[in-house]
């Protein structure tokens, strides 16, 4: 073995010994550190608790919520009058699904406030079709869904922010359906209103 080869071999051997020592030391520390059960006291921390509090202002990944329009329904402290994203047919359909799941029992199918539990004695909510609610900005509805209003509790835990906006879009559709000007409808829709389908009579449709 040449002098150069011997020198390289010695350096490699020393490096391996150092790495082995470091690995052994780390493994020992890992094995010897204390393990705590949930809520178990600890003598290591000054407050005597093994469970550590979150660092102040910690935000979970994906939960920054820095879009005030989307997550609060307000801008500069005022209720917004616009939606934070385009309202498409898919959004309205999603709103209908969420409305039926969370709002229907009180507000009813058309938003008149005659849902099933109202008929069973629960406080009747204001109809969406009253002018005072028609005139409210979109942000007002978002605030009510988020924080509750009167006898209505908060739905912040049950309904995600985007779904709250979808519900609002559907409520607006309900309001339009009950107060729309027939002249603004497409021609084919007006024709359907002028000539509604005739209900099938008993026995119609063929015999056995």
Z-matrix of the N, CA and C atoms (Angstrom, degrees):
N
C 1 1.476
C 2 1.524 1 108.93
N 3 1.292 2 116.98 1 131.45
C 4 1.457 3 121.09 2 -178.63
C 5 1.520 4 109.86 3 -74.10
N 6 1.334 5 114.60 4 165.26
C 7 1.466 6 120.40 5 178.98
C 8 1.522 7 111.03 6 -61.50
N 9 1.331 8 116.36 7 -40.51
C 10 1.459 9 121.22 8 179.80
C 11 1.516 10 111.18 9 -64.67
N 12 1.329 11 116.25 10 -43.11
C 13 1.467 12 120.22 11 179.39
C 14 1.526 13 110.66 12 -64.98
N 15 1.351 14 115.97 13 -41.57
C 16 1.456 15 120.23 14 179.48
C 17 1.521 16 111.11 15 -62.03
N 18 1.327 17 116.23 16 -41.13
C 19 1.462 18 120.85 17 179.59
C 20 1.529 19 110.78 18 -63.41
N 21 1.328 20 117.74 19 -42.46
C 22 1.466 21 122.01 20 179.13
C 23 1.521 22 110.53 21 -64.73
N 24 1.367 23 115.55 22 -39.51
C 25 1.456 24 120.19 23 179.99
C 26 1.530 25 110.70 24 -64.20
N 27 1.327 26 116.14 25 -42.24
C 28 1.466 27 121.02 26 -179.38
C 29 1.532 28 110.43 27 -63.99
N 30 1.359 29 116.81 28 -44.59
C 31 1.469 30 120.18 29 179.84
C 32 1.528 31 111.17 30 -62.26
N 33 1.353 32 115.66 31 -41.69
C 34 1.462 33 119.40 32 179.51
C 35 1.525 34 110.85 33 -65.15
N 36 1.317 35 117.05 34 -39.73
C 37 1.465 36 120.64 35 179.86
C 38 1.522 37 111.03 36 -65.31
N 39 1.346 38 116.17 37 -42.98
C 40 1.463 39 119.97 38 178.98
C 41 1.526 40 111.15 39 -62.73
N 42 1.332 41 115.92 40 -40.43
C 43 1.463 42 120.08 41 179.15
C 44 1.523 43 111.01 42 -62.55
N 45 1.326 44 115.84 43 -41.38
C 46 1.469 45 120.19 44 179.44
C 47 1.521 46 110.68 45 -65.19
N 48 1.334 47 117.34 46 -38.52
C 49 1.462 48 120.82 47 178.80
C 50 1.528 49 111.17 48 -64.99
N 51 1.343 50 116.16 49 -41.42
C 52 1.468 51 120.51 50 179.57
C 53 1.527 52 110.25 51 -63.90
N 54 1.338 53 116.44 52 -45.22
C 55 1.463 54 120.67 53 179.68
C 56 1.525 55 111.08 54 -62.56
N 57 1.333 56 116.44 55 -39.99
C 58 1.469 57 120.50 56 179.43
C 59 1.519 58 110.51 57 -64.40
N 60 1.345 59 115.97 58 -40.07
C 61 1.465 60 119.75 59 179.81
C 62 1.518 61 110.94 60 -66.20
N 63 1.353 62 115.96 61 -42.44
C 64 1.462 63 119.23 62 179.18
C 65 1.513 64 111.47 63 -64.06
N 66 1.338 65 116.56 64 -42.63
C 67 1.459 66 121.00 65 179.54
C 68 1.519 67 110.87 66 -62.69
N 69 1.320 68 116.28 67 -41.32
C 70 1.460 69 120.81 68 179.22
C 71 1.516 70 111.16 69 -64.91
N 72 1.326 71 115.79 70 -40.37
C 73 1.458 72 119.69 71 -179.61
C 74 1.523 73 111.15 72 -65.92
N 75 1.344 74 115.22 73 -43.75
C 76 1.473 75 119.09 74 179.25
C 77 1.512 76 110.89 75 -63.20
N 78 1.350 77 115.00 76 -42.46
C 79 1.459 78 118.28 77 -179.86
C 80 1.516 79 111.55 78 -62.85
N 81 1.340 80 116.27 79 -38.52
C 82 1.457 81 118.67 80 179.23
C 83 1.503 82 112.30 81 -65.07
N 84 1.363 83 116.02 82 -43.30
C 85 1.460 84 119.17 83 179.30
C 86 1.521 85 111.41 84 -63.29
N 87 1.313 86 115.23 85 -38.84
C 88 1.462 87 119.41 86 -179.47
C 89 1.523 88 110.81 87 -64.45
N 90 1.328 89 115.20 88 -41.11
C 91 1.468 90 118.61 89 -179.20
C 92 1.514 91 111.96 90 -70.00
N 93 1.315 92 117.35 91 -29.15
C 94 1.458 93 120.76 92 -173.53
C 95 1.529 94 114.00 93 -92.93
N 96 1.343 95 118.02 94 -8.44
C 97 1.458 96 117.95 95 -177.93
C 98 1.529 97 110.15 96 -73.52
N 99 1.335 98 116.67 97 151.52
C 100 1.468 99 119.67 98 -175.90
C 101 1.524 100 111.92 99 -73.65
N 102 1.317 101 115.43 100 149.12
C 103 1.454 102 122.72 101 174.34
C 104 1.526 103 108.24 102 -117.13
N 105 1.314 104 116.79 103 138.55
C 106 1.460 105 120.75 104 -175.17
C 107 1.525 106 111.22 105 -119.96
N 108 1.314 107 114.57 106 143.89
C 109 1.456 108 120.59 107 169.44
C 110 1.527 109 107.87 108 -81.26
N 111 1.328 110 116.57 109 162.02
C 112 1.463 111 120.62 110 179.30
C 113 1.530 112 110.17 111 -57.69
N 114 1.333 113 116.18 112 134.07
C 115 1.466 114 124.38 113 177.91
C 116 1.529 115 113.69 114 67.36
N 117 1.337 116 118.07 115 8.94
C 118 1.469 117 120.71 116 179.41
C 119 1.526 118 109.79 117 -74.19
N 120 1.342 119 118.70 118 139.45
C 121 1.468 120 120.69 119 179.35
C 122 1.526 121 111.30 120 -69.11
N 123 1.337 122 115.33 121 158.51
C 124 1.463 123 120.79 122 -179.74
C 125 1.522 124 109.17 123 -137.05
N 126 1.333 125 115.91 124 138.74
C 127 1.461 126 120.52 125 176.69
C 128 1.529 127 111.24 126 -89.64
N 129 1.315 128 116.73 127 -6.43
C 130 1.460 129 120.03 128 -176.43
C 131 1.526 130 111.83 129 -76.90
N 132 1.364 131 116.46 130 -40.89
C 133 1.458 132 120.67 131 -177.15
C 134 1.527 133 110.89 132 -94.05
N 135 1.302 134 115.17 133 148.38
C 136 1.465 135 120.74 134 -175.61
C 137 1.525 136 113.01 135 -61.20
N 138 1.333 137 117.23 136 -34.19
C 139 1.469 138 119.19 137 -178.57
C 140 1.523 139 112.64 138 -81.85
N 141 1.349 140 116.87 139 -2.03
C 142 1.459 141 120.35 140 176.44
C 143 1.514 142 114.34 141 75.60
N 144 1.339 143 117.95 142 9.62
C 145 1.464 144 121.29 143 -178.23
C 146 1.525 145 110.13 144 -109.60
N 147 1.340 146 115.80 145 137.95
C 148 1.461 147 119.39 146 177.04
C 149 1.532 148 111.23 147 -81.48
N 150 1.334 149 117.07 148 -29.85
C 151 1.468 150 120.85 149 177.86
C 152 1.520 151 108.65 150 -79.13
N 153 1.335 152 116.24 151 126.68
C 154 1.444 153 119.78 152 -175.34
C 155 1.522 154 111.12 153 -97.51
N 156 1.337 155 117.56 154 138.30
C 157 1.470 156 120.35 155 178.07
C 158 1.523 157 110.93 156 -71.02
N 159 1.335 158 115.82 157 158.38
C 160 1.459 159 119.97 158 177.01
C 161 1.523 160 110.25 159 -67.10
N 162 1.306 161 115.14 160 147.74
C 163 1.463 162 120.03 161 174.44
C 164 1.530 163 107.84 162 -63.02
N 165 1.335 164 118.96 163 134.93
C 166 1.469 165 120.73 164 -179.75
C 167 1.525 166 112.15 165 -50.60
N 168 1.330 167 114.76 166 139.50
C 169 1.470 168 123.02 167 178.65
C 170 1.520 169 113.23 168 68.07
N 171 1.332 170 116.65 169 18.66
C 172 1.458 171 119.74 170 175.76
C 173 1.528 172 109.83 171 -68.00
N 174 1.320 173 116.83 172 135.10
C 175 1.467 174 122.20 173 178.77
C 176 1.521 175 108.18 174 -123.52
N 177 1.311 176 116.52 175 127.79
C 178 1.461 177 119.90 176 178.47
C 179 1.521 178 110.05 177 -65.55
N 180 1.334 179 115.66 178 150.50
C 181 1.458 180 119.84 179 -178.74
C 182 1.524 181 109.85 180 -58.43
N 183 1.318 182 116.41 181 130.78
C 184 1.454 183 121.54 182 179.68
C 185 1.511 184 114.07 183 82.46
N 186 1.343 185 118.41 184 4.27
C 187 1.458 186 121.94 185 -176.93
C 188 1.529 187 112.46 186 -119.48
N 189 1.317 188 117.64 187 25.60
C 190 1.455 189 120.29 188 -178.00
C 191 1.527 190 111.70 189 -65.21
N 192 1.325 191 116.31 190 -40.63
C 193 1.464 192 122.56 191 175.66
C 194 1.532 193 112.09 192 51.03
N 195 1.311 194 114.76 193 53.90
C 196 1.461 195 119.89 194 -178.42
C 197 1.529 196 112.48 195 -89.61
N 198 1.341 197 116.96 196 1.74
C 199 1.461 198 121.67 197 177.72
C 200 1.530 199 108.53 198 -95.48
N 201 1.334 200 116.94 199 95.94
C 202 1.463 201 121.26 200 -176.16
C 203 1.521 202 111.73 201 -61.16
N 204 1.317 203 116.87 202 -37.35
C 205 1.470 204 121.06 203 179.40
C 206 1.523 205 110.11 204 -58.12
N 207 1.317 206 116.52 205 -49.74
C 208 1.458 207 121.87 206 -176.72
C 209 1.518 208 112.81 207 -69.95
N 210 1.330 209 117.08 208 -43.03
C 211 1.456 210 120.28 209 -170.11
C 212 1.528 211 115.21 210 -97.12
N 213 1.327 212 118.06 211 -12.04
C 214 1.466 213 119.76 212 179.30
C 215 1.520 214 113.10 213 -125.65
N 216 1.325 215 116.77 214 -19.71
C 217 1.459 216 118.98 215 -176.68
C 218 1.518 217 112.73 216 73.88
N 219 1.336 218 116.08 217 16.22
C 220 1.462 219 120.16 218 -177.83
C 221 1.521 220 110.73 219 -133.87
N 222 1.315 221 115.63 220 151.99
C 223 1.454 222 122.77 221 171.08
C 224 1.517 223 107.81 222 -139.11
N 225 1.320 224 114.92 223 126.78
C 226 1.466 225 121.12 224 -175.60
C 227 1.525 226 111.48 225 55.36
N 228 1.335 227 115.51 226 36.18
C 229 1.452 228 120.84 227 176.55
C 230 1.519 229 115.28 228 79.71
N 231 1.329 230 117.87 229 1.42
C 232 1.463 231 121.35 230 -178.09
C 233 1.527 232 110.36 231 -112.01
N 234 1.357 233 116.26 232 147.08
C 235 1.455 234 120.67 233 175.88
C 236 1.522 235 109.89 234 -62.40
N 237 1.331 236 115.67 235 133.23
C 238 1.465 237 119.56 236 -178.41
C 239 1.527 238 110.62 237 -75.38
N 240 1.309 239 115.75 238 156.04
C 241 1.461 240 121.70 239 179.26
C 242 1.523 241 111.66 240 -111.63
N 243 1.334 242 116.06 241 4.76
C 244 1.460 243 120.72 242 -179.73
C 245 1.529 244 109.43 243 -127.60
N 246 1.333 245 115.61 244 164.88
C 247 1.455 246 121.26 245 175.85
C 248 1.529 247 109.09 246 -88.76
N 249 1.326 248 117.92 247 149.71
C 250 1.474 249 120.22 248 -179.01
C 251 1.515 250 113.55 249 -78.52
N 252 1.327 251 118.41 250 -4.54
C 253 1.464 252 122.53 251 177.78
C 254 1.530 253 107.64 252 -152.74
N 255 1.327 254 117.93 253 161.53
C 256 1.463 255 120.46 254 -178.43
C 257 1.533 256 111.86 255 -60.40
N 258 1.313 257 116.60 256 138.21
C 259 1.464 258 121.43 257 177.77
C 260 1.526 259 107.78 258 -92.54
N 261 1.312 260 116.05 259 107.50
C 262 1.461 261 123.06 260 179.90
C 263 1.524 262 109.51 261 -105.94
N 264 1.324 263 115.37 262 173.68
C 265 1.469 264 119.25 263 176.70
C 266 1.523 265 110.41 264 -59.72
N 267 1.334 266 116.61 265 -38.29
C 268 1.466 267 120.54 266 179.54
C 269 1.525 268 110.59 267 -62.70
N 270 1.319 269 117.30 268 -38.69
C 271 1.465 270 121.09 269 178.69
C 272 1.521 271 110.35 270 -64.80
N 273 1.333 272 117.12 271 -44.49
C 274 1.468 273 120.48 272 -179.81
C 275 1.529 274 110.60 273 -64.76
N 276 1.321 275 116.59 274 -40.38
C 277 1.468 276 119.33 275 178.17
C 278 1.531 277 110.92 276 -64.86
N 279 1.305 278 116.42 277 -38.82
C 280 1.471 279 119.71 278 175.61
C 281 1.519 280 109.59 279 -63.66
N 282 1.334 281 115.78 280 -40.94
C 283 1.454 282 119.85 281 177.52
C 284 1.515 283 112.26 282 -61.75
N 285 1.318 284 116.86 283 -39.10
C 286 1.463 285 120.41 284 177.77
C 287 1.529 286 110.73 285 -62.73
N 288 1.325 287 115.78 286 -43.36
C 289 1.470 288 119.86 287 179.86
C 290 1.522 289 110.96 288 -62.44
N 291 1.333 290 116.73 289 -44.36
C 292 1.458 291 120.71 290 -179.76
C 293 1.538 292 110.99 291 -70.65
N 294 1.306 293 117.12 292 -37.51
C 295 1.472 294 121.57 293 176.89
C 296 1.528 295 109.70 294 -60.34
N 297 1.324 296 116.44 295 -46.84
C 298 1.462 297 119.90 296 -179.52
C 299 1.523 298 111.86 297 -63.50
N 300 1.320 299 116.15 298 -31.34
C 301 1.465 300 119.72 299 -178.36
C 302 1.524 301 112.28 300 -78.40
N 303 1.339 302 117.34 301 -37.25
C 304 1.464 303 120.23 302 -171.31
C 305 1.533 304 115.07 303 -114.30
N 306 1.313 305 117.98 304 -28.45
C 307 1.466 306 120.96 305 -170.84
C 308 1.522 307 113.59 306 -106.76
N 309 1.314 308 116.45 307 -28.92
C 310 1.458 309 122.06 308 -174.27
C 311 1.525 310 114.28 309 -53.81
N 312 1.345 311 119.52 310 -42.64
C 313 1.465 312 118.98 311 -176.72
C 314 1.520 313 113.92 312 -55.67
N 315 1.327 314 118.31 313 -31.81
C 316 1.470 315 121.00 314 179.32
C 317 1.529 316 111.95 315 -99.82
N 318 1.323 317 116.49 316 -48.40
C 319 1.458 318 120.91 317 -169.73
C 320 1.523 319 114.06 318 -85.44
N 321 1.326 320 117.81 319 -14.27
C 322 1.454 321 120.51 320 177.59
C 323 1.514 322 113.26 321 78.32
N 324 1.335 323 115.72 322 170.26
C 325 1.462 324 120.98 323 -175.89
C 326 1.525 325 112.80 324 -63.34
N 327 1.323 326 118.00 325 -35.39
C 328 1.460 327 120.51 326 -175.44
C 329 1.512 328 113.28 327 -102.72
N 330 1.343 329 117.80 328 -1.54
C 331 1.456 330 120.49 329 -179.97
C 332 1.523 331 113.57 330 85.50
N 333 1.325 332 117.05 331 15.92
C 334 1.468 333 120.75 332 -179.40
C 335 1.529 334 112.42 333 -79.08
N 336 1.340 335 116.82 334 -11.79
C 337 1.460 336 119.93 335 -178.78
C 338 1.515 337 112.99 336 87.10
N 339 1.320 338 116.71 337 25.34
C 340 1.470 339 121.13 338 -177.47
C 341 1.526 340 111.71 339 -117.19
N 342 1.335 341 115.84 340 40.39
C 343 1.458 342 120.14 341 179.17
C 344 1.517 343 112.40 342 -64.95
N 345 1.320 344 115.12 343 171.53
C 346 1.459 345 120.66 344 -173.51
C 347 1.526 346 112.92 345 -61.28
N 348 1.337 347 118.53 346 -41.71
C 349 1.462 348 117.65 347 -176.83
C 350 1.529 349 111.24 348 -74.56
N 351 1.337 350 116.75 349 -20.56
C 352 1.468 351 119.90 350 173.10
C 353 1.517 352 108.79 351 -68.10
N 354 1.319 353 116.60 352 -39.65
C 355 1.472 354 120.95 353 177.75
C 356 1.522 355 111.25 354 -66.56
N 357 1.322 356 115.65 355 -18.82
C 358 1.478 357 119.44 356 178.80
C 359 1.527 358 111.66 357 -95.83
N 360 1.340 359 117.26 358 7.71
C 361 1.460 360 119.53 359 173.47
C 362 1.515 361 116.45 360 114.96
N 363 1.350 362 118.22 361 -3.91
C 364 1.459 363 120.06 362 179.57
C 365 1.528 364 109.88 363 -73.40
N 366 1.323 365 117.02 364 153.64
C 367 1.463 366 121.43 365 -178.53
C 368 1.530 367 111.02 366 -55.61
N 369 1.313 368 116.74 367 133.65
C 370 1.458 369 121.64 368 -178.14
C 371 1.521 370 110.17 369 -81.03
N 372 1.335 371 117.43 370 123.45
C 373 1.467 372 119.48 371 177.57
C 374 1.524 373 111.07 372 -75.89
N 375 1.315 374 115.85 373 160.48
C 376 1.464 375 120.67 374 177.43
C 377 1.522 376 110.15 375 -65.78
N 378 1.306 377 117.38 376 138.05
C 379 1.460 378 121.69 377 177.71
C 380 1.524 379 110.10 378 -63.19
N 381 1.322 380 115.55 379 138.26
C 382 1.458 381 120.16 380 176.38
C 383 1.526 382 112.27 381 -64.68
N 384 1.323 383 115.92 382 -15.16
C 385 1.451 384 119.82 383 -173.51
C 386 1.529 385 113.10 384 -93.39
N 387 1.319 386 116.76 385 -1.82
C 388 1.454 387 118.68 386 172.43
C 389 1.523 388 109.30 387 -70.90
N 390 1.314 389 115.86 388 145.48
C 391 1.455 390 120.69 389 -174.54
C 392 1.518 391 112.95 390 -58.40
N 393 1.336 392 117.35 391 -33.59
C 394 1.457 393 119.77 392 -177.89
C 395 1.519 394 111.70 393 -64.36
N 396 1.330 395 117.53 394 -32.33
C 397 1.464 396 119.86 395 177.39
C 398 1.524 397 111.90 396 -86.36
N 399 1.305 398 117.08 397 -31.69
C 400 1.460 399 119.48 398 175.05
C 401 1.532 400 110.50 399 -60.15
N 402 1.327 401 115.56 400 -35.35
C 403 1.467 402 120.71 401 -175.34
C 404 1.526 403 113.28 402 -81.68
N 405 1.330 404 117.32 403 -12.41
C 406 1.463 405 119.39 404 -177.91
C 407 1.524 406 110.67 405 -69.86
N 408 1.336 407 118.43 406 140.90
C 409 1.469 408 120.95 407 177.23
C 410 1.525 409 111.56 408 -68.37
N 411 1.316 410 115.22 409 160.98
C 412 1.472 411 119.82 410 -178.99
C 413 1.526 412 111.33 411 -56.32
N 414 1.335 413 116.31 412 -37.65
C 415 1.462 414 119.91 413 -177.81
C 416 1.517 415 113.11 414 -61.86
N 417 1.336 416 117.49 415 -28.18
C 418 1.465 417 120.54 416 177.78
C 419 1.519 418 109.81 417 -63.33
N 420 1.322 419 117.10 418 -44.53
C 421 1.461 420 120.68 419 179.66
C 422 1.526 421 110.67 420 -63.95
N 423 1.332 422 116.31 421 -39.81
C 424 1.465 423 119.72 422 178.93
C 425 1.525 424 109.97 423 -62.22
N 426 1.320 425 117.03 424 -42.12
C 427 1.464 426 121.29 425 -179.85
C 428 1.522 427 110.86 426 -63.88
N 429 1.335 428 117.05 427 -40.53
C 430 1.467 429 120.80 428 -179.71
C 431 1.522 430 110.75 429 -65.69
N 432 1.334 431 116.95 430 -44.66
C 433 1.464 432 119.68 431 179.10
C 434 1.529 433 110.32 432 -63.39
N 435 1.318 434 116.22 433 -38.07
C 436 1.464 435 121.20 434 -176.27
C 437 1.522 436 112.28 435 -74.35
N 438 1.327 437 116.95 436 -44.08
C 439 1.466 438 120.85 437 -171.28
C 440 1.524 439 115.00 438 -112.15
N 441 1.324 440 117.31 439 -7.88
C 442 1.455 441 120.11 440 -178.06
C 443 1.520 442 111.46 441 84.68
N 444 1.337 443 115.11 442 167.83
C 445 1.468 444 120.40 443 -178.75
C 446 1.528 445 107.67 444 -161.82
N 447 1.330 446 117.02 445 122.95
C 448 1.463 447 119.77 446 -179.72
C 449 1.520 448 111.23 447 59.81
N 450 1.338 449 116.13 448 -124.63
C 451 1.468 450 120.72 449 -179.57
C 452 1.524 451 112.24 450 -79.13
N 453 1.319 452 117.19 451 -10.39
C 454 1.466 453 120.32 452 -178.75
C 455 1.527 454 110.15 453 -83.57
N 456 1.346 455 117.52 454 125.62
C 457 1.474 456 119.88 455 179.05
C 458 1.520 457 111.50 456 -80.33
N 459 1.316 458 115.97 457 172.18
C 460 1.460 459 121.56 458 175.41
C 461 1.526 460 109.80 459 -70.11
N 462 1.330 461 115.48 460 140.35
C 463 1.463 462 120.85 461 175.42
C 464 1.531 463 110.92 462 -113.13
N 465 1.326 464 116.50 463 19.95
C 466 1.452 465 120.39 464 -177.82
C 467 1.528 466 112.36 465 -60.31
N 468 1.337 467 117.73 466 -35.06
C 469 1.457 468 120.64 467 -178.83
C 470 1.518 469 112.09 468 -78.42
N 471 1.330 470 117.05 469 -27.25
C 472 1.463 471 120.35 470 -176.66
C 473 1.519 472 113.47 471 -91.01
N 474 1.330 473 117.36 472 -29.20
C 475 1.461 474 120.87 473 -173.08
C 476 1.525 475 109.61 474 -123.05
N 477 1.319 476 116.88 475 121.24
C 478 1.457 477 121.92 476 178.98
C 479 1.531 478 110.70 477 -69.36
N 480 1.350 479 118.05 478 154.97
C 481 1.472 480 120.78 479 -175.89
C 482 1.520 481 114.76 480 -51.67
N 483 1.319 482 118.56 481 -45.72
C 484 1.470 483 119.79 482 -179.10
C 485 1.528 484 111.06 483 -64.51
N 486 1.315 485 116.55 484 -35.21
C 487 1.463 486 119.19 485 177.68
C 488 1.526 487 111.67 486 -71.47
N 489 1.329 488 117.41 487 -28.90
C 490 1.467 489 119.46 488 174.78
C 491 1.524 490 109.66 489 -63.49
N 492 1.322 491 115.92 490 -42.28
C 493 1.467 492 119.57 491 177.91
C 494 1.520 493 110.88 492 -65.89
N 495 1.321 494 116.70 493 -37.22
C 496 1.464 495 119.99 494 178.14
C 497 1.532 496 110.35 495 -63.90
N 498 1.327 497 116.93 496 -40.32
C 499 1.466 498 120.80 497 176.76
C 500 1.525 499 110.07 498 -61.56
N 501 1.328 500 116.48 499 -43.02
C 502 1.471 501 120.49 500 179.68
C 503 1.524 502 110.07 501 -61.21
N 504 1.338 503 116.84 502 -41.11
C 505 1.463 504 120.30 503 177.85
C 506 1.526 505 110.36 504 -60.86
N 507 1.331 506 116.66 505 -39.47
C 508 1.465 507 119.73 506 179.38
C 509 1.532 508 111.10 507 -69.88
N 510 1.332 509 116.95 508 -38.10
C 511 1.472 510 120.18 509 176.55
C 512 1.527 511 109.90 510 -60.86
N 513 1.322 512 117.30 511 -40.95
C 514 1.457 513 120.74 512 177.51
C 515 1.530 514 110.00 513 -62.92
N 516 1.332 515 116.44 514 -37.77
C 517 1.465 516 120.01 515 177.72
C 518 1.531 517 110.39 516 -64.80
N 519 1.337 518 116.89 517 -40.45
C 520 1.469 519 120.42 518 176.57
C 521 1.524 520 110.51 519 -61.58
N 522 1.322 521 116.42 520 -43.69
C 523 1.459 522 120.06 521 -179.91
C 524 1.527 523 110.89 522 -62.99
N 525 1.309 524 116.68 523 -40.52
C 526 1.464 525 120.16 524 177.63
C 527 1.519 526 110.95 525 -65.35
N 528 1.334 527 116.51 526 -37.85
C 529 1.464 528 119.74 527 -177.53
C 530 1.521 529 112.25 528 -64.80
N 531 1.330 530 117.65 529 -29.54
C 532 1.449 531 121.38 530 -177.53
C 533 1.526 532 113.00 531 -93.44
N 534 1.325 533 116.78 532 -10.36
C 535 1.463 534 118.32 533 -177.43
C 536 1.510 535 113.41 534 -134.74
N 537 1.322 536 117.40 535 19.29
C 538 1.463 537 120.47 536 -176.60
C 539 1.522 538 111.27 537 -74.79
N 540 1.301 539 115.11 538 146.15
C 541 1.464 540 121.68 539 174.30
C 542 1.518 541 107.74 540 -82.75
N 543 1.324 542 117.09 541 120.39
C 544 1.461 543 121.51 542 -176.88
C 545 1.525 544 111.38 543 -55.31
N 546 1.320 545 116.90 544 -32.59
C 547 1.461 546 120.66 545 -177.58
C 548 1.531 547 112.43 546 -65.16
N 549 1.338 548 116.47 547 -20.33
C 550 1.465 549 119.62 548 -178.90
C 551 1.520 550 112.43 549 -86.50
N 552 1.340 551 117.65 550 -6.73
C 553 1.460 552 120.53 551 -178.43
C 554 1.523 553 110.39 552 -78.46
N 555 1.323 554 117.33 553 153.60
C 556 1.469 555 120.29 554 174.35
C 557 1.528 556 110.87 555 -59.85
N 558 1.317 557 116.42 556 154.40
C 559 1.472 558 121.31 557 -176.10
C 560 1.523 559 111.19 558 -56.53
N 561 1.341 560 116.82 559 -44.10
C 562 1.465 561 118.83 560 -177.48
C 563 1.525 562 112.27 561 -63.33
N 564 1.340 563 116.72 562 -33.21
C 565 1.461 564 119.63 563 178.58
C 566 1.533 565 110.30 564 -72.11
N 567 1.325 566 117.26 565 -37.90
C 568 1.459 567 119.59 566 177.50
C 569 1.525 568 111.09 567 -65.52
N 570 1.304 569 116.57 568 -36.19
C 571 1.462 570 120.41 569 177.42
C 572 1.526 571 111.00 570 -65.11
N 573 1.322 572 116.03 571 -36.73
C 574 1.468 573 119.28 572 177.95
C 575 1.516 574 110.59 573 -66.12
N 576 1.331 575 117.30 574 -36.29
C 577 1.462 576 120.27 575 177.74
C 578 1.528 577 111.73 576 -69.64
N 579 1.330 578 116.13 577 -37.28
C 580 1.471 579 120.13 578 179.95
C 581 1.516 580 112.10 579 -73.45
N 582 1.336 581 115.94 580 -26.94
C 583 1.465 582 120.17 581 -177.37
C 584 1.525 583 109.86 582 -131.38
N 585 1.324 584 117.05 583 70.91
C 586 1.473 585 119.46 584 -178.65
C 587 1.524 586 110.68 585 -64.58
N 588 1.321 587 117.46 586 150.36
C 589 1.478 588 120.34 587 179.52
C 590 1.518 589 111.03 588 -63.35
N 591 1.307 590 115.73 589 143.24
C 592 1.462 591 121.47 590 179.92
C 593 1.519 592 109.70 591 -82.39
N 594 1.342 593 118.42 592 127.36
C 595 1.469 594 119.91 593 178.56
C 596 1.515 595 111.04 594 -59.62
N 597 1.318 596 115.97 595 141.67
C 598 1.462 597 120.70 596 178.66
C 599 1.521 598 110.26 597 -65.94
N 600 1.314 599 117.30 598 137.03
C 601 1.479 600 121.48 599 178.84
C 602 1.505 601 110.18 600 -86.17
N 603 1.320 602 115.30 601 160.92
C 604 1.445 603 120.60 602 -176.27
C 605 1.518 604 109.67 603 -63.53
N 606 1.309 605 116.39 604 132.54
C 607 1.450 606 121.73 605 179.03
C 608 1.506 607 113.32 606 89.08
N 609 1.345 608 117.07 607 -11.24
C 610 1.449 609 119.81 608 -179.88
C 611 1.518 610 109.94 609 -74.24
N 612 1.296 611 115.97 610 144.40
C 613 1.464 612 119.77 611 177.63
C 614 1.495 613 112.28 612 112.44
N 615 1.324 614 116.90 613 8.36
C 616 1.486 615 117.63 614 174.44
C 617 1.505 616 111.33 615 105.39
N 618 1.293 617 115.74 616 146.28
C 619 1.471 618 121.69 617 179.14
C 620 1.496 619 110.61 618 -96.00
N 621 1.322 620 112.93 619 -171.41
C 622 1.456 621 117.86 620 -179.76
C 623 1.522 622 109.54 621 -80.51
